[in-house]
Amino acid sequence: MASIIGMVRLLGQHTVRIISSFGDFALFTGASFRAVAGSRRLPRRIVRAVYEQGTLCLPVILIVGAFTGLVLGLQGYYVLNRFGSEGLLGALVSLSLVREMGPVLAALMLVGQAGSALAAELGIQRNSEQITALDTMGVSSHGYLVTPRLIAALFVFPFQTALFVAVGLWGGSLSGSLLLGVESGVYWASVEDAVRAADVRECFLKAATFGLLTISLCAYHGFHAHLCRTATGAQAVSASTTRAVVHSSIVILVADYVITSFLV
Amino acid sequence: MEANDSTPLLEVCDLHKQFGDHVVLDGVSLSVLQGKIFSVLGPSGAGKSVFLKCLANILPPDGGTVAFDGRLLAAGDSAARRDFQSRTSFLFQNNALFDSLTALENTSLPLEQTTDLPDREIRERSLRALRELDIEKFAGHHPAQLSGGMQKRLALARAIVTRPELVFFDEPTAGLDPLRRNAVFAMIAKYQRQFGFTALIVTHDVVEALVASDRVALLDKGRICFEGTSMEFSESNLPVVGGFRDSASELRRSLEAIRSGEPFVYDEKIES
C-alpha cells in the first residue's frame, strides 16, 4: 500500500513539475517579448541573430534540402511509375516539401545548429555569471540575449524554409528529369499546378511557429542551466543543451500536427 | 560627486537570508559612508558573497531593509531599483566578462544598453576608461587573450565606465598570489580616490583589506561581530576578531606543535 501511495505521490510531483515548467516557459517567452519595449540598439542585435540563424546555417539547409528533393524525386518516380503517373512527380515533390517536409526538416536542422549553439552559449553565460552581470548593470538579460533571437527567428525560419523548398524542388527535378527521364517542362508544370497560395501560407505559418517555439525553448533551457537538477557546471550546460534539442524536436512534430489538423 | 564623511550612502538593517534550514545571514546591519572603502571580512563560507548579492539585488533577502542614499529599496519599488542599478556597479569574483566581446565592447556594453548616448561618445568614454586603467592598447583583445590582472582591470573599467557612486567588489583577490593581491587592492584604492566612488569589498584577505580600507566589518556565523576602523580591528580584544586576525600566529603554533611530535588535530570548528 505504501509503495502505491509513493508511486502516486511521485507521479503527482512529476505532473506538477511538468505543468509548472509549461507556465515558466510561457512567462519566459512573454518576458522576452515584453523586453522589446526597453531594449536599446535592438536592430544591431537582430542583425547578429540573423547572421547566426541565417548565414551560418545556410550550408546545412542547402545540403539537406537538395538531398531531400533528390530522394523524393527517386522514391516518387518509382511509386508513380507503377500507376503510369510519372507526370505527377512535380506535384508529389512540391506538395511534400511545401506542406510538410520543408518546414519540419528545415526547423529540425536549424534547431540542430542554431538552437543547440544558443542553448550552450546561454548556459555558459549563466554559469560564468555573465547573465547576472547584465542584471546588475540594469540591462535586461531577456532583452539583450533572447529578444533579438526570437524576432530574428520569426523571419529567418520562413526564409530558410523557402530556401529549403526551392533547393528541394531543384533536387527533385534533377533526379526526375536528368536521371529518370521525366520531361523537365512536365515536372515544373506539375509543380505550378499543384501548389496553391494556401499551401505556401501554411508552409510559412508553420516555419514561423516552429522558429518562435524552438528558439524560445532553446533560450529557456540555456538561460536556466543553473537550475538543472541532475548536474552542475559543464555537465549542466551539456544536459540543458541536449534537453533543448530534444524538446524542440518534439515540439516541432507536435506543433506540425496541431497546425495541420486545423488548416487541412 | 562630493564625498561626505558623515553621510551613509548605503544602510543595511537586520538583513536575513537562509537556504532551506541553513541560515546564512542572521540580522546583518551596517552603514557604508560615502566616498570611503568599506571591507567586510570573514572566513570562507561566512556568507560574505551572499550578503553582497542580497545588497545588489542578485538574491532577494528574506528579511531586513536596504536603503541607498536615503531611499529604501523595497521589493516592489522598481523605480528605486532602477535608480540603484544606474548608480552602482558590481565587480564579480570571476570578473563575468563577455568572452565573445572584445575589451572595448565589454566596456561599452553598459553604456550602449542603458544610455542613449551617441556611438561616438560611447566609444570615447569606453576608450578613456581603458586608458585610465592602462589597458587601452588591448581594446581589440578578447578577455581570454588577457592576463588575470588585466582581466581584473577590464572588469573594473566596465564597472566604472558608467561613473557609479558605489562599487561592490566580490572577493576581488580570490585565487591570486600575494603580490597580485596587493596590486588589486592598490588598484581599488587608487581608482577609488581618482573617481571618488564608494567601495564595498567582501574579502578574506585581512592584511590587504586593513591597509586599503577606511572601515572594516567582520562577518561570522551570519552576523556582524565587529565594525570599526582598521586600527580598531587591529587592537580589538574580541576573541572572534583575534582568531581571524591572528590566523598566521595560530598556524605557526600548530606547525611548531607538529614539529615537536604532537599529534595533528584538525580544527572542525573552521569547517562548521
Chai-1 contact restraints between the chains, C-beta under 6 A:
chainA,res_idxA,chainB,res_idxB,connection_type,confidence,min_distance_angstrom,max_distance_angstrom,comment,restraint_id
A,R40,B,Q113,contact,1.0,0.0,6.0,A-B,restraint_1
A,R41,B,E112,contact,1.0,0.0,6.0,A-B,restraint_2
A,E129,B,F92,contact,1.0,0.0,6.0,A-B,restraint_3
A,E129,B,A96,contact,1.0,0.0,6.0,A-B,restraint_4
A,Q130,B,A96,contact,1.0,0.0,6.0,A-B,restraint_5
A,Q130,B,F98,contact,1.0,0.0,6.0,A-B,restraint_6
A,T132,B,I58,contact,1.0,0.0,6.0,A-B,restraint_7
A,A133,B,A96,contact,1.0,0.0,6.0,A-B,restraint_8
A,T136,B,A56,contact,1.0,0.0,6.0,A-B,restraint_9
A,T136,B,F90,contact,1.0,0.0,6.0,A-B,restraint_10
A,M137,B,P110,contact,1.0,0.0,6.0,A-B,restraint_11
A,G138,B,Q85,contact,1.0,0.0,6.0,A-B,restraint_12
A,G138,B,S86,contact,1.0,0.0,6.0,A-B,restraint_13
A,G138,B,T114,contact,1.0,0.0,6.0,A-B,restraint_14
A,V139,B,Q113,contact,1.0,0.0,6.0,A-B,restraint_15
